[in-house]
Amino acid sequence: QPELGKPMRNCYSLPGPDFTYGMYMHKRDGGVPEAIGHWDSVKAKPHKRIMPRDFVAMGRGAVDEGCTTAREFALYYKYMDIRCKDKQILRYGCKIPPGMTFGRPPRPSTPFFDIMQHRYKELWMEQQRARTVVQHVVKKKIGEVHENRTTFLRMHPLPVKEESFWHPQRFEKVWAPH
């Protein structure tokens, strides 16, 4: 029954001041010095990687054995479990080959002697000269008259067709009185 004029309590009463919250460890409770000095290290279990099934190799094997129906293939797949080969992919914990490096290769260094001799300026100047020559040739072509079909036919007229006296064959066998 709730007290008169007060709401009903819906919680438990708390324990006394001598109660300790949490879990007390009897074996290890050396406080901060033990926590700092003795780290708990967990040894990693060896993880065996299960490779996926190699259905291409299993299909070839089934055909070599003479399987032709879907049921025979299924039975072959059930009893012959061929897995993909591990390509020695670098995983966490495996050894790295001695000559292997990671990352992008460095850019080749710029030859300092070429910079001192202004070689890059000379190459740029040659490119600019070649570009102006090409532009000049293109401009010259713009000034010329473009050849179209009309100008071509004026310069090279079509040969005149000779008149042929050919008649259809049905008129050849007409009887003519002599």
Salt bridges, closest charged atoms under 4 A:
GLU3 OE1 - LYS6 NZ 3.58
GLU34 OE2 - ARG28 NE 3.95
ASP40 OD1 - ARG28 NH1 2.75
ASP81 OD1 - ARG53 NE 2.95
ASP81 OD2 - ARG83 NH2 3.14
ASP86 OD2 - ARG91 NH1 3.05
